[in-house]
Amino acid sequence: MNIEKYQGDKNVINSCRFCFMCRHLSTAGIASGRESDNPRVRALIAGRILSDPESVKNPDFAKAVFAADLSAAPRMNCVTHYDEVALTLALRRDFIAAGNIPAEVAAIRDELVKAKYAATGKGNTLFLASGYEPADKAMAKLLGSCRTMKGADAFAVLALLGFDKEAKASFAKFKEAAAGAKTIVTDSSAIVLATREFFKGVKVLHTVEYLAGLKLKAKKAVKVAYIQSDLLRNYLESDAACKFFKSFGASVELYGTNEETSYTVGEIATVLDRIDPQLIAEMTEYCARFAPTDRKTVVVAASPVTAKLLAAAGVKVLTFGELAAC
């Protein structure tokens, strides 16, 4: 089983299943109030499967694991940095191998394996549109003449769900369609993460990394409440957002109550709203509570996933591209 490797070295399974110290950092667990939405329970599930291999067929276990938000805030702020995210992905692969796949997840897989990749336009830069119109429109304005591809995150979502074979086949099609591009720009955290962690050979910049290099200046004073990106902070450990805000001249305060908790509403998980609509609704409601009351303060999120959900909840929120294009 894939999870067996997490018995050795730091022994992630036994270390995490007996520890609750990251519970306050799991947005999903805080928002839902369910213990099953915390990293500790996923380690408990892994331990149970190792002692009772038949339990890999338990549908409740699979449901809990596929509903993980993958924020990595618990891993980043763990004293020993136990890799609960990698354990979660290993669990997903084992459930898939056992044929224990939630119906919602199977439906997403069946849809994504059919994805076709095609770019329109001309230029050395390829923009991977998110499908969130305000963000895509803003980036089109900033990028100017470029190639554009829609629906390009299929391979990335398949990889994060644990469908390795399908993800590799889909990625090969993506590479063929993206051939010739010198720079690929995207708002999708899932795509950036998948290409850098699971696949090689394609250079991809998150939009804020691209924008930081442009050194744009705000036309007027702007006050920002920044929702720290799970991708930039917990996976890439990138300071691109800080560089962008500094060059742009924005006055920045952090969104929420502390620097550790995730307020990104499933930025990495991407399709969590389809896997567990109730959970994503609870997470959205929880994160929306911390929106600034000052109407002059603009909330900025790195992910169109977060921006779309919070905007629907009544929060005035912009992506980096939208802020830069103002």
LUMMAR-592879 format. One record per atom (N, C-alpha, C): residue in three letters; x, y, z. Coordinates in steps of 0.1 Angstrom, whole numbers, padded with zeros to 4 digits, always signed. Example, Ala and Ser with C-alpha at 12.3 -4.5 7.8 and 13.67 -1.06 7.14 Angstrom:
<sites>
ala+0132-0057+0078
ala+0123-0045+0078
ala+0132-0033+0078
ser+0128-0022+0071
ser+0137-0011+0071
ser+0129+0000+0079
</sites>
This chain:
<sites>
met+0008-0012+0000
met+0000+0000+0000
met+0009+0013+0000
asn+0003+0023-0006
asn+0011+0036-0006
asn+0013+0042+0008
ile+0004+0039+0017
ile+0006+0045+0030
ile+0016+0038+0038
glu+0021+0027+0034
glu+0031+0020+0042
glu+0044+0027+0044
lys+0048+0036+0034
lys+0060+0043+0036
lys+0059+0054+0047
tyr+0047+0057+0051
tyr+0046+0067+0062
tyr+0046+0061+0076
gln+0050+0048+0077
gln+0053+0041+0089
gln+0067+0044+0093
gly+0076+0045+0083
gly+0090+0046+0086
gly+0094+0060+0088
asp+0107+0063+0087
asp+0113+0076+0088
asp+0107+0083+0100
lys+0099+0094+0098
lys+0093+0101+0109
lys+0081+0094+0115
asn+0076+0084+0108
asn+0064+0077+0113
asn+0052+0086+0114
val+0049+0092+0102
val+0038+0102+0102
val+0025+0096+0107
ile+0022+0084+0104
ile+0009+0078+0108
ile+0008+0078+0123
asn+0017+0072+0130
asn+0016+0071+0145
asn+0018+0084+0152
ser+0026+0093+0146
ser+0028+0106+0152
ser+0016+0114+0151
cys+0009+0114+0139
cys-0002+0123+0137
cys-0015+0118+0144
arg-0017+0105+0144
arg-0029+0100+0149
arg-0031+0101+0164
phe-0020+0103+0171
phe-0021+0106+0186
phe-0019+0120+0189
cys-0019+0129+0179
cys-0017+0143+0182
cys-0028+0152+0177
phe-0032+0162+0185
phe-0043+0171+0181
phe-0038+0185+0180
met-0025+0187+0180
met-0019+0201+0181
met-0022+0210+0168
cys-0026+0204+0157
cys-0028+0212+0145
cys-0043+0214+0143
arg-0051+0209+0152
arg-0066+0210+0151
arg-0071+0224+0148
his-0065+0234+0155
his-0069+0248+0154
his-0065+0254+0140
leu-0057+0246+0132
leu-0053+0252+0119
leu-0060+0245+0107
ser-0069+0236+0110
ser-0077+0230+0100
ser-0090+0237+0098
thr-0090+0245+0087
thr-0102+0253+0084
thr-0114+0245+0083
ala-0113+0233+0076
ala-0124+0224+0074
ala-0129+0220+0087
gly-0121+0215+0096
gly-0125+0210+0109
gly-0131+0221+0118
ile-0125+0233+0117
ile-0131+0244+0125
ile-0145+0248+0120
ala-0146+0249+0107
ala-0159+0253+0101
ala-0170+0243+0103
ser-0167+0230+0101
ser-0177+0220+0102
ser-0180+0215+0116
gly-0169+0216+0125
gly-0171+0211+0138
gly-0170+0196+0139
arg-0167+0189+0127
arg-0166+0175+0127
arg-0151+0170+0128
glu-0149+0161+0137
glu-0135+0156+0139
glu-0130+0149+0126
ser-0139+0144+0118
ser-0135+0137+0106
ser-0128+0146+0095
asp-0130+0160+0097
asp-0124+0169+0088
asp-0110+0174+0092
asn-0104+0168+0103
asn-0091+0172+0108
asn-0081+0162+0103
pro-0068+0166+0102
pro-0057+0157+0097
pro-0055+0145+0106
arg-0057+0147+0119
arg-0055+0136+0128
arg-0064+0123+0125
val-0076+0126+0121
val-0085+0115+0117
val-0080+0107+0105
arg-0074+0115+0095
arg-0069+0108+0083
arg-0057+0099+0087
ala-0049+0103+0097
ala-0039+0094+0102
ala-0044+0082+0109
leu-0055+0084+0117
leu-0062+0073+0123
leu-0067+0063+0113
ile-0073+0068+0102
ile-0078+0060+0092
ile-0066+0051+0086
ala-0055+0058+0083
ala-0043+0051+0078
ala-0039+0040+0087
gly-0038+0043+0100
gly-0034+0033+0110
gly-0044+0021+0110
arg-0057+0024+0109
arg-0067+0013+0109
arg-0065+0004+0097
ile-0062+0010+0085
ile-0061+0002+0073
ile-0049-0007+0074
leu-0038-0002+0080
leu-0026-0010+0081
leu-0028-0022+0090
ser-0036-0020+0101
ser-0039-0031+0110
ser-0051-0040+0105
asp-0059-0034+0097
asp-0071-0042+0091
asp-0072-0038+0077
pro-0065-0044+0068
pro-0065-0041+0053
pro-0078-0041+0047
glu-0088-0048+0052
glu-0101-0048+0046
glu-0108-0035+0048
ser-0104-0027+0058
ser-0111-0014+0060
ser-0108-0004+0050
val-0099-0007+0040
val-0096+0002+0029
val-0109+0003+0020
lys-0118-0006+0022
lys-0131-0006+0015
lys-0142+0001+0022
asn-0139+0007+0033
asn-0149+0014+0041
asn-0152+0028+0034
pro-0165+0030+0030
pro-0168+0042+0022
pro-0168+0054+0030
asp-0170+0054+0043
asp-0169+0066+0052
asp-0155+0070+0053
phe-0145+0061+0053
phe-0131+0065+0053
phe-0127+0072+0041
ala-0132+0067+0029
ala-0128+0073+0016
ala-0134+0087+0015
lys-0147+0088+0020
lys-0153+0101+0019
lys-0146+0112+0027
ala-0141+0108+0039
ala-0134+0118+0047
ala-0121+0122+0041
val-0114+0112+0035
val-0101+0115+0029
val-0102+0124+0016
phe-0112+0121+0008
phe-0113+0128-0005
phe-0119+0142-0002
ala-0124+0145+0010
ala-0129+0158+0013
ala-0119+0167+0020
ala-0106+0162+0021
ala-0096+0171+0027
ala-0093+0183+0018
asp-0091+0195+0025
asp-0089+0207+0018
asp-0075+0209+0013
leu-0066+0201+0018
leu-0052+0202+0014
leu-0045+0215+0016
ser-0049+0223+0025
ser-0044+0236+0028
ser-0029+0236+0032
ala-0025+0225+0038
ala-0011+0223+0043
ala-0007+0232+0055
ala-0017+0240+0060
ala-0015+0248+0071
ala-0010+0240+0083
pro-0017+0229+0086
pro-0012+0220+0097
pro+0002+0215+0095
arg+0006+0211+0083
arg+0019+0207+0080
arg+0030+0218+0082
met+0027+0229+0077
met+0036+0241+0077
met+0039+0245+0091
asn+0029+0245+0100
asn+0030+0250+0114
asn+0032+0239+0124
cys+0033+0227+0119
cys+0037+0216+0128
cys+0052+0217+0132
val+0055+0215+0145
val+0069+0217+0149
val+0078+0208+0142
thr+0073+0195+0139
thr+0082+0186+0132
thr+0078+0185+0117
his+0068+0193+0112
his+0064+0193+0098
his+0060+0179+0093
tyr+0053+0172+0101
tyr+0048+0159+0096
tyr+0040+0161+0083
asp+0042+0153+0073
asp+0036+0155+0060
asp+0023+0149+0059
glu+0013+0155+0065
glu-0001+0150+0065
glu-0007+0151+0051
val-0002+0160+0043
val-0008+0161+0030
val-0004+0150+0021
ala+0009+0146+0022
ala+0014+0135+0014
ala+0007+0122+0018
leu+0005+0120+0031
leu-0003+0109+0036
leu-0017+0109+0031
thr-0023+0120+0030
thr-0037+0121+0025
thr-0037+0117+0010
leu-0027+0121+0002
leu-0027+0117-0012
leu-0024+0102-0013
ala-0015+0097-0004
ala-0013+0082-0005
ala-0025+0075-0002
leu-0033+0079+0008
leu-0046+0073+0011
leu-0055+0073-0001
arg-0056+0084-0007
arg-0064+0085-0019
arg-0060+0074-0030
arg-0048+0073-0032
arg-0043+0063-0042
arg-0047+0049-0037
asp-0046+0046-0024
asp-0049+0033-0019
asp-0064+0030-0021
phe-0072+0040-0018
phe-0087+0039-0020
phe-0090+0036-0034
ile-0084+0043-0043
ile-0086+0042-0058
ile-0082+0028-0062
ala-0071+0023-0057
ala-0066+0009-0061
ala-0076-0001-0056
ala-0082+0002-0044
ala-0092-0008-0039
ala-0106-0007-0045
gly-0107+0003-0054
gly-0120+0005-0060
gly-0130+0012-0051
asn-0125+0018-0040
asn-0134+0025-0031
asn-0134+0040-0034
ile-0141+0044-0043
ile-0141+0058-0048
ile-0155+0064-0046
pro-0156+0075-0039
pro-0169+0082-0037
pro-0175+0085-0051
ala-0188+0084-0052
ala-0195+0086-0065
ala-0192+0100-0071
glu-0191+0110-0062
glu-0188+0124-0066
glu-0174+0125-0072
val-0165+0118-0066
val-0151+0118-0071
val-0150+0110-0085
ala-0157+0099-0086
ala-0157+0091-0098
ala-0163+0099-0109
ala-0173+0107-0106
ala-0179+0115-0117
ala-0170+0126-0122
ile-0162+0132-0113
ile-0152+0142-0116
ile-0141+0136-0125
arg-0137+0124-0121
arg-0127+0117-0129
arg-0132+0114-0143
asp-0144+0109-0144
asp-0149+0105-0157
asp-0151+0117-0166
glu-0153+0129-0160
glu-0155+0141-0168
glu-0141+0146-0172
leu-0131+0146-0163
leu-0118+0152-0166
leu-0110+0144-0176
val-0111+0131-0176
val-0103+0123-0185
val-0107+0126-0200
lys-0118+0131-0202
lys-0123+0135-0215
lys-0118+0149-0220
ala-0111+0156-0211
ala-0107+0170-0214
ala-0098+0170-0226
lys-0100+0180-0234
lys-0092+0183-0246
lys-0086+0197-0244
tyr-0073+0198-0248
tyr-0066+0210-0246
tyr-0063+0217-0259
ala-0066+0230-0260
ala-0064+0237-0272
ala-0062+0252-0269
ala-0052+0258-0275
ala-0050+0272-0272
ala-0054+0281-0284
thr-0058+0293-0281
thr-0062+0302-0292
thr-0053+0314-0291
gly-0052+0322-0302
gly-0043+0334-0302
gly-0029+0331-0305
lys-0021+0342-0304
lys-0007+0340-0308
lys+0002+0347-0297
gly+0015+0343-0296
gly+0024+0349-0287
gly+0032+0338-0280
asn+0043+0343-0273
asn+0052+0334-0266
asn+0046+0331-0252
thr+0036+0338-0247
thr+0031+0336-0234
thr+0017+0329-0236
leu+0015+0319-0227
leu+0003+0311-0227
leu-0004+0314-0214
phe-0016+0319-0215
phe-0024+0321-0203
phe-0035+0310-0201
leu-0035+0304-0189
leu-0044+0293-0187
leu-0056+0299-0179
ala-0067+0302-0186
ala-0078+0308-0180
ala-0085+0300-0169
ser-0090+0306-0158
ser-0095+0299-0147
ser-0110+0296-0149
gly-0117+0304-0158
gly-0131+0302-0159
gly-0139+0312-0150
tyr-0132+0319-0142
tyr-0138+0330-0133
tyr-0136+0343-0141
glu-0147+0347-0147
glu-0146+0358-0157
glu-0139+0371-0152
pro-0142+0376-0140
pro-0135+0388-0136
pro-0120+0387-0136
ala-0115+0375-0131
ala-0100+0373-0131
ala-0095+0371-0145
asp-0101+0364-0153
asp-0097+0361-0166
asp-0096+0374-0175
lys-0107+0382-0173
lys-0107+0395-0181
lys-0096+0404-0177
ala-0093+0405-0164
ala-0083+0414-0159
ala-0069+0409-0164
met-0066+0396-0164
met-0053+0391-0168
met-0052+0393-0183
ala-0063+0391-0191
ala-0062+0393-0205
ala-0058+0408-0208
lys-0062+0417-0200
lys-0059+0431-0202
lys-0044+0433-0199
leu-0039+0427-0189
leu-0025+0429-0184
leu-0015+0421-0193
leu-0019+0410-0198
leu-0010+0402-0207
leu-0009+0407-0221
gly-0020+0413-0226
gly-0020+0418-0240
gly-0020+0406-0249
ser-0012+0407-0260
ser-0012+0396-0270
ser-0006+0384-0264
cys-0014+0373-0264
cys-0009+0360-0259
cys-0018+0349-0264
arg-0014+0337-0261
arg-0022+0325-0263
arg-0030+0323-0251
thr-0042+0317-0253
thr-0051+0314-0241
thr-0056+0300-0242
met-0057+0294-0231
met-0062+0280-0230
met-0072+0280-0219
lys-0084+0274-0222
lys-0095+0273-0212
lys-0095+0258-0207
gly-0100+0256-0195
gly-0102+0243-0189
gly-0089+0235-0188
ala-0078+0241-0185
ala-0065+0234-0185
ala-0061+0227-0172
asp-0070+0228-0162
asp-0066+0222-0149
asp-0070+0208-0148
ala-0075+0201-0158
ala-0080+0188-0157
ala-0069+0178-0152
phe-0057+0179-0158
phe-0046+0170-0154
phe-0042+0173-0139
ala-0042+0185-0135
ala-0038+0189-0121
ala-0048+0184-0111
val-0061+0185-0114
val-0071+0180-0105
val-0070+0164-0104
leu-0068+0158-0115
leu-0067+0143-0115
leu-0055+0139-0106
ala-0044+0146-0107
ala-0032+0143-0099
ala-0035+0145-0084
leu-0041+0156-0081
leu-0044+0158-0067
leu-0054+0149-0061
leu-0063+0144-0069
leu-0073+0134-0064
leu-0067+0120-0063
gly-0055+0118-0069
gly-0048+0105-0068
gly-0049+0096-0080
phe-0055+0101-0091
phe-0056+0093-0103
phe-0044+0095-0111
asp-0033+0088-0107
asp-0020+0090-0113
asp-0019+0087-0128
lys-0024+0075-0132
lys-0024+0071-0146
lys-0031+0081-0155
glu-0043+0084-0151
glu-0051+0093-0158
glu-0045+0107-0159
ala-0039+0112-0148
ala-0033+0125-0148
ala-0021+0126-0157
lys-0013+0115-0158
lys-0001+0115-0166
lys-0005+0115-0181
ala-0016+0108-0184
ala-0021+0108-0198
ala-0026+0122-0202
ser-0033+0128-0193
ser-0039+0141-0195
ser-0028+0152-0196
phe-0018+0150-0188
phe-0007+0160-0188
phe+0001+0159-0201
ala+0002+0148-0207
ala+0009+0146-0220
ala+0002+0154-0231
lys-0012+0154-0230
lys-0020+0161-0240
lys-0018+0176-0238
phe-0018+0180-0225
phe-0016+0194-0221
phe-0002+0199-0227
lys+0008+0192-0224
lys+0022+0196-0229
lys+0022+0198-0244
glu+0015+0189-0251
glu+0015+0190-0266
glu+0008+0203-0270
ala-0003+0206-0263
ala-0011+0218-0267
ala-0004+0230-0263
ala+0005+0229-0253
ala+0012+0241-0247
ala+0026+0243-0254
ala+0029+0234-0263
ala+0043+0234-0269
ala+0045+0248-0276
gly+0057+0253-0274
gly+0061+0265-0280
gly+0060+0277-0271
ala+0053+0276-0260
ala+0051+0287-0251
ala+0064+0288-0242
lys+0069+0301-0241
lys+0081+0303-0233
lys+0077+0306-0218
thr+0065+0312-0217
thr+0060+0315-0203
thr+0046+0311-0202
ile+0042+0303-0192
ile+0028+0299-0189
ile+0024+0306-0176
val+0013+0313-0177
val+0008+0320-0166
val-0006+0315-0162
thr-0009+0313-0149
thr-0022+0308-0145
thr-0025+0313-0131
asp-0038+0314-0128
asp-0043+0317-0115
asp-0046+0304-0107
ser-0045+0293-0114
ser-0048+0280-0108
ser-0037+0275-0099
ser-0039+0274-0086
ser-0029+0269-0077
ser-0027+0254-0079
ala-0037+0247-0083
ala-0036+0233-0086
ala-0027+0230-0097
ile-0027+0238-0108
ile-0019+0236-0119
ile-0004+0239-0116
val-0002+0250-0108
val+0012+0253-0104
val+0018+0242-0096
leu+0010+0237-0086
leu+0014+0227-0077
leu+0017+0214-0085
ala+0008+0210-0093
ala+0009+0197-0101
ala+0021+0197-0110
thr+0023+0208-0117
thr+0035+0209-0127
thr+0048+0209-0119
arg+0048+0215-0108
arg+0061+0216-0100
arg+0064+0204-0092
glu+0053+0197-0086
glu+0055+0186-0077
glu+0053+0173-0083
phe+0044+0171-0092
phe+0041+0158-0098
phe+0047+0156-0112
phe+0048+0167-0119
phe+0053+0166-0133
phe+0065+0176-0135
lys+0072+0173-0145
lys+0084+0181-0148
lys+0083+0186-0163
gly+0091+0196-0166
gly+0093+0199-0180
gly+0084+0211-0185
val+0076+0217-0177
val+0068+0228-0181
val+0070+0239-0170
lys+0074+0251-0175
lys+0076+0262-0166
lys+0063+0270-0165
val+0058+0271-0153
val+0045+0277-0150
val+0046+0288-0139
leu+0041+0300-0141
leu+0041+0310-0131
leu+0027+0312-0126
his+0026+0314-0113
his+0013+0318-0108
his+0012+0333-0112
thr+0000+0338-0114
thr-0002+0352-0118
thr+0006+0362-0109
val+0006+0360-0096
val+0013+0370-0088
val+0028+0370-0090
glu+0033+0358-0093
glu+0047+0357-0096
glu+0050+0365-0109
tyr+0041+0364-0119
tyr+0043+0371-0131
tyr+0041+0386-0129
leu+0031+0390-0121
leu+0029+0404-0119
leu+0039+0411-0110
ala+0045+0403-0101
ala+0056+0409-0093
ala+0068+0413-0102
gly+0070+0406-0113
gly+0081+0409-0122
gly+0078+0421-0130
leu+0066+0425-0132
leu+0062+0437-0139
leu+0064+0450-0132
lys+0065+0449-0118
lys+0066+0461-0110
lys+0056+0472-0113
leu+0044+0468-0113
leu+0033+0478-0115
leu+0031+0487-0104
lys+0026+0499-0106
lys+0023+0509-0096
lys+0008+0512-0095
ala+0003+0513-0083
ala-0011+0516-0082
ala-0014+0531-0086
lys-0025+0533-0092
lys-0028+0546-0097
lys-0032+0555-0085
lys-0037+0549-0074
lys-0041+0557-0062
lys-0039+0548-0050
ala-0038+0554-0039
ala-0036+0546-0026
ala-0047+0535-0025
val-0042+0523-0021
val-0051+0512-0020
val-0048+0505-0007
lys-0058+0501+0001
lys-0056+0494+0013
lys-0062+0480+0011
val-0053+0470+0014
val-0056+0456+0011
val-0056+0447+0024
ala-0066+0438+0024
ala-0066+0428+0034
ala-0063+0415+0026
tyr-0051+0410+0028
tyr-0046+0398+0020
tyr-0049+0385+0026
ile-0056+0376+0019
ile-0058+0362+0023
ile-0046+0355+0018
gln-0037+0351+0027
gln-0025+0344+0024
gln-0028+0332+0016
ser-0021+0330+0005
ser-0023+0319-0004
ser-0017+0306+0002
asp-0025+0295+0002
asp-0019+0282+0007
asp-0008+0278-0002
leu-0009+0280-0015
leu+0001+0276-0025
leu+0014+0283-0022
leu+0013+0296-0021
leu+0026+0304-0020
leu+0032+0303-0006
arg+0024+0302+0004
arg+0029+0301+0018
arg+0033+0287+0022
asn+0023+0278+0020
asn+0025+0264+0026
asn+0032+0254+0017
tyr+0032+0257+0004
tyr+0038+0247-0005
tyr+0051+0253-0011
leu+0050+0265-0017
leu+0062+0270-0024
leu+0071+0278-0015
glu+0065+0283-0004
glu+0072+0292+0005
glu+0078+0304-0003
ser+0069+0310-0011
ser+0073+0321-0020
ser+0069+0334-0014
asp+0077+0344-0017
asp+0074+0358-0013
asp+0069+0367-0024
ala+0064+0360-0035
ala+0060+0368-0046
ala+0049+0378-0043
ala+0040+0374-0034
ala+0029+0383-0030
ala+0035+0396-0023
cys+0044+0394-0014
cys+0050+0405-0007
cys+0057+0414-0017
lys+0064+0408-0027
lys+0071+0416-0037
lys+0061+0424-0045
phe+0050+0418-0049
phe+0040+0425-0057
phe+0034+0437-0049
phe+0030+0434-0037
phe+0024+0445-0029
phe+0034+0457-0027
lys+0047+0453-0025
lys+0057+0464-0022
lys+0058+0473-0034
ser+0060+0466-0046
ser+0062+0474-0058
ser+0049+0482-0062
phe+0038+0476-0059
phe+0025+0482-0063
phe+0021+0493-0054
gly+0027+0494-0042
gly+0025+0505-0033
gly+0012+0503-0025
ala+0008+0491-0023
ala-0004+0489-0015
ala-0001+0488+0000
ser-0011+0493+0008
ser-0010+0492+0022
ser-0017+0478+0026
val-0009+0469+0033
val-0014+0456+0034
val-0016+0452+0049
glu-0027+0445+0052
glu-0030+0439+0064
glu-0034+0425+0061
leu-0031+0415+0070
leu-0035+0401+0068
leu-0049+0399+0071
tyr-0056+0391+0063
tyr-0070+0388+0065
tyr-0071+0377+0076
gly-0081+0379+0085
gly-0083+0369+0095
gly-0076+0373+0108
thr-0075+0363+0117
thr-0070+0366+0131
thr-0056+0362+0133
asn-0049+0354+0124
asn-0035+0351+0126
asn-0029+0347+0113
glu-0016+0345+0114
glu-0008+0342+0102
glu-0007+0328+0098
glu-0013+0319+0106
glu-0011+0305+0104
glu-0024+0298+0097
thr-0035+0303+0101
thr-0048+0296+0096
thr-0050+0299+0081
ser-0056+0290+0075
ser-0060+0291+0061
ser-0074+0297+0060
tyr-0075+0308+0051
tyr-0088+0314+0048
tyr-0091+0313+0033
thr-0085+0303+0027
thr-0085+0303+0012
thr-0097+0295+0006
val-0105+0289+0014
val-0117+0282+0010
val-0114+0272-0001
gly-0105+0263+0002
gly-0103+0252-0008
gly-0094+0256-0020
glu-0085+0265-0018
glu-0077+0269-0029
glu-0070+0258-0037
ile-0064+0248-0029
ile-0056+0237-0035
ile-0066+0226-0040
ala-0076+0223-0032
ala-0085+0212-0035
ala-0093+0215-0047
thr-0096+0227-0051
thr-0102+0232-0063
thr-0117+0227-0065
val-0119+0213-0065
val-0132+0208-0068
val-0139+0203-0055
leu-0135+0208-0043
leu-0141+0204-0031
leu-0156+0208-0030
asp-0160+0218-0037
asp-0174+0222-0038
asp-0183+0211-0044
arg-0177+0203-0053
arg-0184+0192-0059
arg-0183+0179-0051
ile-0172+0178-0044
ile-0171+0166-0036
ile-0179+0166-0023
asp-0179+0178-0016
asp-0186+0180-0004
asp-0192+0194-0003
pro-0203+0197-0010
pro-0209+0210-0010
pro-0212+0216+0003
gln-0216+0207+0013
gln-0219+0212+0026
gln-0207+0217+0033
leu-0196+0210+0032
leu-0183+0214+0038
leu-0178+0227+0033
ile-0178+0228+0019
ile-0173+0241+0013
ile-0182+0253+0017
ala-0195+0250+0019
ala-0204+0261+0023
ala-0201+0265+0037
glu-0198+0256+0046
glu-0194+0259+0059
glu-0181+0266+0060
met-0172+0262+0052
met-0159+0269+0052
met-0160+0283+0046
thr-0168+0285+0036
thr-0170+0298+0031
thr-0177+0307+0041
glu-0187+0302+0048
glu-0194+0311+0058
glu-0184+0314+0069
tyr-0176+0305+0073
tyr-0166+0307+0084
tyr-0156+0318+0080
cys-0150+0317+0068
cys-0140+0326+0063
cys-0146+0340+0060
ala-0158+0340+0056
ala-0164+0353+0053
ala-0167+0362+0065
arg-0167+0355+0077
arg-0169+0363+0090
arg-0158+0373+0092
phe-0146+0370+0087
phe-0134+0378+0090
phe-0132+0389+0080
ala-0142+0391+0071
ala-0140+0402+0061
ala-0140+0416+0068
pro-0131+0425+0064
pro-0130+0438+0071
pro-0143+0446+0069
thr-0146+0453+0079
thr-0158+0462+0079
thr-0156+0475+0072
asp-0143+0479+0071
asp-0140+0491+0064
asp-0142+0490+0049
arg-0151+0497+0044
arg-0155+0496+0030
arg-0144+0500+0020
lys-0134+0507+0025
lys-0123+0511+0017
lys-0112+0501+0015
thr-0113+0491+0024
thr-0103+0480+0023
thr-0108+0469+0014
val-0099+0465+0005
val-0102+0455-0005
val-0096+0442-0001
val-0104+0431-0001
val-0098+0418+0001
val-0092+0412-0011
val-0080+0407-0010
val-0073+0402-0022
val-0070+0387-0019
ala-0073+0379-0029
ala-0071+0364-0028
ala-0063+0360-0040
ala-0054+0350-0039
ala-0046+0345-0050
ala-0054+0336-0059
ser-0064+0330-0054
ser-0072+0320-0061
ser-0085+0324-0065
pro-0089+0322-0078
pro-0102+0325-0083
pro-0113+0317-0076
val-0109+0305-0071
val-0118+0296-0064
val-0122+0303-0051
thr-0113+0309-0044
thr-0116+0316-0032
thr-0124+0329-0035
ala-0119+0336-0045
ala-0126+0349-0048
ala-0141+0346-0052
lys-0143+0336-0060
lys-0157+0334-0064
lys-0166+0330-0053
leu-0161+0321-0044
leu-0169+0317-0033
leu-0172+0328-0023
leu-0162+0336-0019
leu-0163+0347-0010
leu-0172+0358-0016
ala-0170+0361-0029
ala-0178+0371-0035
ala-0193+0368-0034
ala-0196+0355-0037
ala-0210+0350-0036
ala-0215+0351-0022
ala-0206+0351-0012
ala-0210+0353+0002
ala-0211+0367+0007
gly-0209+0376-0003
gly-0210+0391+0000
gly-0197+0398+0004
val-0186+0391+0002
val-0173+0398+0005
val-0168+0405-0008
lys-0163+0417-0006
lys-0157+0424-0017
lys-0143+0419-0019
val-0141+0411-0029
val-0128+0404-0031
val-0123+0405-0045
leu-0110+0407-0047
leu-0104+0407-0060
leu-0092+0397-0060
thr-0089+0392-0072
thr-0077+0384-0074
thr-0066+0394-0076
phe-0054+0389-0077
phe-0042+0398-0079
phe-0043+0405-0093
gly-0048+0397-0102
gly-0049+0403-0116
gly-0060+0415-0116
glu-0071+0413-0109
glu-0081+0423-0109
glu-0076+0436-0102
leu-0068+0434-0091
leu-0062+0445-0084
leu-0053+0453-0093
ala-0044+0445-0099
ala-0034+0451-0108
ala-0040+0459-0120
ala-0051+0454-0125
ala-0058+0460-0136
ala-0066+0472-0133
cys-0069+0474-0120
cys-0077+0486-0116
cys-0072+0499-0121
</sites>
